[in-house]
Amino acid sequence: MNSANTHYLDCTHEVTAKPAQLPTDRQWLGAELSTKDWLHPIDSDAMAEIHTLATSVSGIEHDNHDSLDQLHPDNYQLTHCRLLFERIKNTIDHGVGFAVADRLPVDDYPTEIMASVFYILGQLVGQTVAQKHSGLMIYNVRDSGTAFGYGVRGSVTNVELNFHTDNAFGQSTPDYVGLFCRHPARQGGVSRFCSLYALHHHIEMASPEALARLYQPMLFDRQKEHAEGDPPVTLAPYFSWYTGRDNHARMRARANTSLVRKGYEVAGVAMDAELAHALDVIDQISRQNIFWYEAALEKGQIQYLNNRETGHYRSEFTDFDDEHKKRHLYRLWNRNEGHRSYHGEAPSGS
């Protein structure tokens, strides 16, 4: 940066060197994948548990935290669902990085009931955490009709969302992202996935100097998701590494070139030429269709992905005119370390 007066959330503690030995088992390209790598049908035993669960959660208010605390998997008999989500967790941690559970009986129960079922099942992946500064835990993904711009998350618009990880500007980024599809769009809104290990590898081959800059701190726009007076941008690296529970090097990516470009604009700081070049390299490589795998999220399906190692994309979509048919997804964030608050820290005074 070229301004000592920039007010930013400091996440530079994440800065690491590139490991000498990079993992290769998760550097997949789209053509190498098939449905069996990510699709997990819900078998009859797990489905029976889901029907039982759905009949027992009526009346829960999703914006009431006391009510949400009742929705914990330990309060229900979920032996077969636990086995299902163990397989899903293995896929997102050690396989291709994304998985789909196929599918919840959405037409058999009210929408609110199915959202509660999703919230319970999602906790089998890990601790659910707040998705907004306000503490919101279950996030509605649907087109609000608001134009995409500063302070407006792309998830509440119908615009194309290029490859990214969720909350790339956050103090504590989510480990996993889950989506439950209540209604798909009339046209578009298709999901694509890419291995950020593969992206990293091909950036290094195309432009080693660009990769080196991505290990250095850069500014990310926080999309106004902070308290009044707090820094509007975050300073953090795009790529960093940590030691996983398996004692192997694991990637931590804050992937969102749009938010980096916007971060410099919001901060009023000129972006260095090295970073501008590195962002262009990312965009050029990630747009090549050899890097991504496309899988439409269908009604009733639950999609989970590794938010540190897997980039995801959503195409622009056209919605139905009928309000009851418009594209509507529920989203969960999971993070297994820290507090459940948005920042991952216990609120002051608690």
N, C-alpha and C positions, 0 to 999 in steps of 0.2 A: 504494500500500500504506500501511497505517497502523501498521506495526510496524518499527522500525529494527533489530530483532534477528532478523529472518527470515533463515534460512540458505538461500541459493538459488544455483543455477548461473546465472551472469550471461551472458545472450545479448542484452543491450540494445544491443550494437554494431549489431544488425540494424535498429534503429529508423530509419525514413526518413519523409519527407513523401510524401503522395500526389502522383504525377506530374501535371503540368498537363494533359498529353495522354495519355489512357488508350487502350490498344489495344482495338479493337472486333472484330477478326477472330476472336477466340476466345470471344466472349460468346454462345454458342449456348444454345438451349432445346431440350428433348427432342424436340419435334415437328418440329424442323428436321433431325434426323439420320435416316439410313437405314443399312442393313447395309454398304453400299459405303463408308461413311465410316470404318469401323473394322475390318472383317473382311478378313484376308489369307490366302487359301488357300495351302497349301504345294504348289507345283507338283511335277511328276514329277522334275525335275532336282534340286531341293532335297531331295525325299524320298529319292532314291537316295543322296545324301550322308549323310542322317540314318541310313539303314540301315547304311551303311559305318561311320559313327561308332559306332553302337550295338554293332557286333561287335568294336570295338577298345577298349572302356572297362571291360570286366569286371574285377572285383576291386578297384575303387577304393573306399576307405573315406571316407565323407563327413565324418566327424568327425576325420579325420587331415589336418592342414593341408599336410603334405608331399605327400600323395596329391592333395589338391585343386589344388595348384600344377601338377600334371601335366595337369589338365583345362583347358587354355587353347586357344582357337580357332586360334592360330598353329601349333599342333602337328598340325593336321588340314587336309585339303583341303575347304574349305567355300565355294567360289566362289559357288554359287547361294544358299546359306543367307545369305551376307553381303549379297547383293542383296535377299533377302527382309527381312532385319532393317534394312537401310537404309530400306526403305519403311516399316517399322514405326516406326523412329526418327523419320522425317519426320512420321508421323501424330501421334506423341505430343509432338513438339516444335512443330510448325507446323500441325497439323490439330486434330482434336477432343480430343486429349489422352489417349486410350486406344486400344488396338489389340489384336486377337486373331489369333494364328497358328493356323490350322485345318488339320490337327491332327497330333500325334505318333502313331506306331503303337504305342500302349501295350499292346495285347494280344499283340504279337509278341515282347516282351522282358520280363525281370524288372523289377520296380519300381525297383530300385536302378540298373539300367542306364539307364532312362528319366530318372531324377533326375540322373544324370551328364550325359546328353545335354542336359537343360534347363540345367544349370549352365554347360556350354560355350556353348550358344547365347545364354544370357543375357548373357554377356560381350561379345557383339556390340552390345549396347545401351550398355555402359559398364563401368567398374571395379566388380566386386562387392565389397561391404563387409560387415563384421560386423553382425549383427542383435541381438546381446546383448552385455552387458558381458563375458561369458566368451569372446567371440570367435567364436561360432557363425555360420557362413556360409550354410548351407542350413537353412532353418527349416521345420519341419513344422507345417502348419495343420490341426489336427483337434481334435475335442472330447475333452478330457482327462477329462471328468466332474467337474472342479473347478468349484465355484460361482464366478461372476464377482464379484470384489471387489478390495479394495486389494492391489496387488502381483500380480494375476492379469490377464494380457493377455486381452482379449476374443477374440483369434484362437484361443485354446485352449479356448473354450467354444462353446455353440450359441446364444448370445444375439444379439439384433438389435444391429448396430453402425451407429449413425447416421453421417451423412456426416462424413468425417474425412480427414486425411492421415496416413500412417504416421509414427510416432516424432515426433509434434508437440512433444514435450518434449525431444528430443535436442539435444546440443551441435552436431552436424552432421547435419541431416536428410537422408534419401536423396533424390536427384534423381528416381529412378524406382523403381517397385515391379513385380516380375514374379511371376506365379502360374502354376503348372503343375498342372492338374487330373488327379489319378490316379483319384479316384472322387468324383462329386457326391453330395450328400445324397439321401436317399429323397424328401424333400419340403422345399422352402424353400432357404435359403442362396443366394438370388439376388443378383447384383451389380447395382448401380445406380451411375450416374456423374453428376456435375454439373460444369459449368464454374464455377470459382471467380471468374472474371472476371465472369460473369453474376450470381453471388451478390453480389459486391462492388457492381456497378452497381445492383442492386435494393435493397440495404441503404441505399445513398446516397439513392435516391429515397424510400424509406420513412422513413428516420430518419438525417439527416446527422450528428446528434450521436452516434448509436450507432456510425457508421462512424469518426468521429474518435476515439472511445475504443478502437477495435480497432487503431489505429495506435500506441497507447501500450502499455507493458509490462504484462503480467499474469502470474500464476503458473499453471504447468502441473504437475500431478502427474507424477513420473518413474516411477511404477509399480514402485518398488524396483529399477529397472534401473540400479544404480550400486554403487560400492564401499562397504563399510561405513564410516560416518562422513561420507560425502559428502552434499551437500545433497539433500533429498528432493523438491525442487521446482525448476523452471526459471523464470526471469524473462525474458520475451520478448514481442514484439508478435505479434498474430494475423496482421496483414497488414504486409508490407514489400516493397520493390522492389530490384532490382539490375539492372545492365547486362549483358545477355546477350552471347553471342559474336557475335550479329548487330548489336551496338551499339544494340539497342532495349531499352526498359524491359520487364523480365519480373517477374512476381509471385513472391513467396516467401510462401506461406501456411502457418501452423501451425494447421491447422483441426481442432479437437476441443473442442467446448463442454463435454463431460463431464469431460475432463481438467483444464480450467480450473476448473470448479466444485470438483472433487476437490482441486485444488492448494491452494485457499484453506482447505479443510477440513483437509488434511494439515498445512499450515503453521500452522493455528490463527489465521488472520488473517481479519477481517471483509471481505467483498467490498464494494467501493464500489457505490453504487446505479447509477451510469452503466454499469459493466461488467455488472452483473446484467441491466440493460435490454438492452444490446447482445447478450448471449448469447441472451436470449429472442427478439430480432429475428432472429438467425441461424436459430434452430430453427424459428421460425414460417415464414420464407421457404423454407428448404431442404426443409420437409415438403410444400410445394406441388408436385404432380406435374408441373407445367409445366416445372420446373427440371431434372428428372432423366430419364435414358434408362436403360432396363432391358435387360440382356443377360446371360442365364444362362451361366455358365462351364461348358462341357460336357467330358465325359471326353476327355482327350488334348489339349485346347486349352491354349495359352499366352496369358495376358493380361498386357499391359504398360500402365502408365499413368504420366503425368507427376505426380509426387507433390508438386509445388509449386503446380500450377495446376488440378488436377482432384481434386475430392472423390469419395470412393467410399463405398459403403454395402453392407452385407450383411444380408439378412433373417434372422430366426430360422429355424432348421431342425430337422427331425426326422430322425434317422439310422436306418440299418438296424440290426437286432439282430446280424447276422453281422459279426464283426470285420473280415473280409476285404472287406466291401462298404461299410464306414463312410466318410463323407466324409473325403477326404484330399487336401490340396493341398501342394505345395512352394512356398516363397516365396524370392525373391531381392531384395536391395536393391542398387541401383547408385548410385554417387556418383563423379563425374568429377574432383573436387578433393579434396586432402588425403590422409591415410593411410587404409589399408583398415581400421583399427581402428574400433571402435564410435563413439568420440568424434571420429574423423578426425584424431587426432594420433598421432605416433610414440610408442610406449611409452617410458617413461623408461629410460635405459640402453641404448637401441637405437642 
